[in-house]
Amino acid sequence: MATTLTRGASGAATSGGTARQAPPRKPRLGRWMADRAVLFIGILVLVYTFVPIGYIIALSFNQPSGRSATAAFEAFTWGNWSTICDPDGLCESIRLSFAVSITATILATVLGTLMAFALVRHSFRGRAASNLVIFLPMATPEVVMGASLLAMFVSLGFDSVLGFITIVLAHVLFCLSFVVVTVKARLVGMDSRLEQAAMDLYANEWQTFRRVTLPLAMPGIVAAALLAFSLSFDDFIVTNFTAGQSVTFPLYVYGSKLKGFPPQLFVVGSLMFLVSFAIVIGGELWRRRRP
C-alpha cells in the first residue's frame, strides 16, 4: 500500500495524515552559552584571583611622590627593583623568614613523613586517637594557638629568649598536621603489590624502601614540604605571639603599614609570585615529560 508523504511549512513530515513535530531547538546563542558556562565561570574566578596580583606587580614599578607607596600609579620606574634592600630591616626580615621557613619545613617534613608511615603501615594501640589528634592543630584558631604557645614558653622560662627557636618550634607544630595529612593521602593511594613484587625479587626491606616505596611517596612528600614552607613563610598570627623582638617578613609588612609602606614591598611580593609560578610550571613540564 502506497504511503503519501507530505511536508508542511514547519518542516515536519506527515505520514498517513499524522504529523511528526520536530523537537524545538534552542537558540544558537543560548546553546553556545550553555555549552561554555563552566569555561566562563572558571575564567571569572581566575580573573578575580589574579587581579590583585597584577595590581601588586604594577605597583612594583610605581614611583610615589613621597616615601610611602600610594594606591594610585603616579610614574613608571625601575628603581624599586634595584633598591630592594634600601628600606631599613627589609632584607633582614626576609632572611629571617627564609631561615625560619626552611628549618621548620625540614623538621616538619621529616617528622610528618615518619608519622604518616606509622599511621598508614602499622597498627598500634591509640592509632584511631592519633588520627583524630593530628587534625586538632589544623582546626584550632591561630589566635588561640599563638596565645597558648606564648603562655607555654613563658611558663617554661623561655620568655627571655623568644626569637628564632621559639618561632621554629611554633611553626613546626602547625605545619606538622598538614604534612601528615598530605603524605598519608599519598601512601593510602599506593599499590602495596609493587613492594611485594620487589621483595619477591630478593630485595630486602631497605632496598625496597629506597628504590620502590620512597620514589612512589616522593610526590606527596614534596607537596607536603612546599605546603609547609608556604604556611611557615607567610604566617603572621602565631609568629606575632612567639617572635619576641625578632621581625619576620609578615611582621615587617604589618609594621610598615603603620608607619609608611615602601614600594619595595611590592617588588618582594612580585618576586615571590614569579618564583612560585616558575616552580609550578617547571613541575608540570617535568611531569609531562616523564615516560
N, C-alpha and C positions, 0 to 999 in steps of 0.2 A: 504494500500500500504506500503510495507516494505521500510524502510529508512536505507540506509547504512551509518554507522558512521566510519570514519577512523581518525586516529590521526597522525599528521605529526611529523617531527623531533623536531619542536619547541614546541610541547605540545598543539597546537591549534586543536580543534575538528572541523571536516568538516561534514556538513550535506547536502546531495544532491549536493556535489561538491562545496559548498560555505564554505570558511574557516573563522572562528572567531578568530581573533588575540587577545591574552591576553594582557591587558594593561601593558606597560613597568613598571618594578619595580625599585624603587630607590636602589642604592647600600646600603647594610646594614649599613655601616659606616656613609654614608651621612644622612640616615634616623635617625640613632641614634643621630647624632649631631644636626639635626634639631629639634628633639623632646626635647632636653635638652639645647637648645640655651639660653632660659631665665634663667635657672639654672646657666649656665656658666657665663653669664653676671652678675648675682647677686653675685656670688662668687668673681668675679674680682672686683666689686665695694666694697664689704666688705673687701677684702684684701687691696685695695687701701686706704680704710678708716682707717683700724686698724694697718697698718704697722707703721705709725708714733707713735701711742700709744704704740705699742710693743717696739719701739725703746726707748721711754721715760722710760718705765718700766725697760728695760735692763740697761740703763744708770744710773738708781737709785741705782744699785749695783756696779757701776764703782768707782774705786779708782784712781783719777787722780794723776799724779806725782806732780802737782803744786796746788795752791789754787783754781784755776779756772777749771771748768769742760771742757773736750775736747769732740770732736765729735767721737773720737776713743775709743774703750773699751780697757783699759790698764790692770786692775786687779780687781778681784772679791772681794767685801767686804760687810759686813752687817753694817758697821759703819755709813753709811749715814742715815739709818733708826733709829738709836739710838741717833743721834745728829742733829735732825731736827732744833732745836732752836739755834744751835751754831752760824750761821751767824747773825750778828747784825741786828735787826729790822725785821727779817723774821716772827717770831711768832706774833709780834705786828701788822704787816701788815695783817696777816691772821685774827687775832681777829677783827681788824677794818673792814675788808671786810665782815666778818660774821655779825658784828653788823649792818653795813650799809644795807647789803642784807636782813637780817631778818626784820629790821624796814621798809625798802622800800617795801618788799613783803607784809607785813601785811597791810600797808596803801593802797598800790595799789590794793590788792585783795579785801579789803572791799569796797573802793570807786568804783572800776571797776565792782564789782558784783552788787552794787546798781544801777550804771548807766546802766548796761546791762538789769536788770529787768525793769527799767524805759523805755528804748528804745524798748523793746520787748512787754511789757504788757500794756503800756499806750500810748495814743495818745495826743499830745500837740503841740502847735504852735512852729515851729522850729525843729521838730523831724527829718525831712529829712536833714536839715543843720547840726544837731548834729551828725548824722550818718556819714556825709562827714568829719566833723572836726575831728572826732575820728581817722581817718586814717592819718591825717597830721603828727603827730609825728613819725609814722612808715615810712612815705615816705621822711621825712626831713633828709638830711645827718647829721651824728652825729657831724661833724666839725661845721656846721652851728648852730646846736642846742647848742653845748657846748659854742661857742663864744657868742651866743645870751644870754644864761643864765648868763655867766660871766658879760656881759655888764649890764644886768638887776640887778644882785646882787651888782655891783659896784655903779650903779645909785641910788640904794636904801640904800646905806651906809653899805652894808654887806661885803665890801672888807677886813675889818679888822677881820672878824670872819669867813672867808672861812674855811670850815672844815667839820665836821660830819653833821651838819644841812644842809648846802648847798648841800652836796653830796646826802643826802637822798632826799631832795626836787627835785633835778635834776633826780634822778633815778625813783622816783615816777612818774615824768612827762612822761618819755618814756616807763615805764612799764605799765602805765595805759591803753594805747591803746591796747596792747597785751592781757591784762586781759579782757577788754571789748569784744574784738573780739572772744576770746576763750569761754567765758561764754555765749555770745549771740548765738554762734553756738550750744551750748548745749540746751539753752532754746527754740530755734526755733524748735529743733527736739523732744521736749517733747510733750506728748499727754495730752492736756488740759482736756480730758474727765475723767482722773483719779482724778483731783482736783474737778471736778464737782460731781463725784461719792462720794468723801469724804464729800462734803458739803451736798449732798442728805442724807448722813448718820448722819446728825446733827452735823458735825464738824464745828466749827467757823473758821474765817479767820486765826487766829494764829495757831490753831491746824492743819489746812490744810497745812499751810506753813511749820510748823515744822515737820510734820510726812509724808507729801507727796511731796511737792514742793522742799524743801531743800534736802532731800535724793536723789531725782531724778537729781537735779542740781549739787550735790556734786562732781561727777567725773569731770565735766567741771571746777568747782571752784578749785579743787586740781590741775588739769592740768595747769590752769592759774597761780596758785601760784608757781608751780615748774618752769614754764617758766619764770616768773618774777624773781625768785631767781637766775636762771642761767644767765639771761641777766644782772642783777644787779651785781652779783659777779665778772663776767669777763669783765665788761665794763672798757675801758681804755680812750677813747677819751673824752667823756663828763666828766668823773671823773678828767682827767688831767686839764680841764679848771676850775673846781669848787672845787678842793681839797685844794687849798692853800698850807700849809705846811704839811698837812696830807698825809700819804703814805698808800694806799691800796695795796693789793697783786699784781694786774696788774701793778701798778706804781713801785712796788719793783722789779718785773721781768724786767721791762724796764730799771730801773736804774742799775740792776745787769748786764744786757747785756753790758752796757757801761763801767763798772769798774771791771768786773770779775764775772763769772757765777758759783755760788756754786752748787755742785751736790745735795744738799738737796732740791733744787727746783724741781728736777726730782722726788724726793720722794713725795713731796706735790702733784705734778701732778698725780703720780700713785695712791695716796690715793684718790684723787678726782674722778678718773676714777673708781676705785674699789667700792667706796661708791655709785656712780651713777649707776653702773652696778648692785649692790646688790638691790638698790631701784627699778629699773626696773624689775628685775627678781622676787623680792618679790611681787610687784604689780601684775605681770602677774600670779603668782601662786595663789595669793589671789583671783583674778578674776575668775580663772578656778575652784576654789573650792567652789565658791558661787553657791547656787542652781539656 
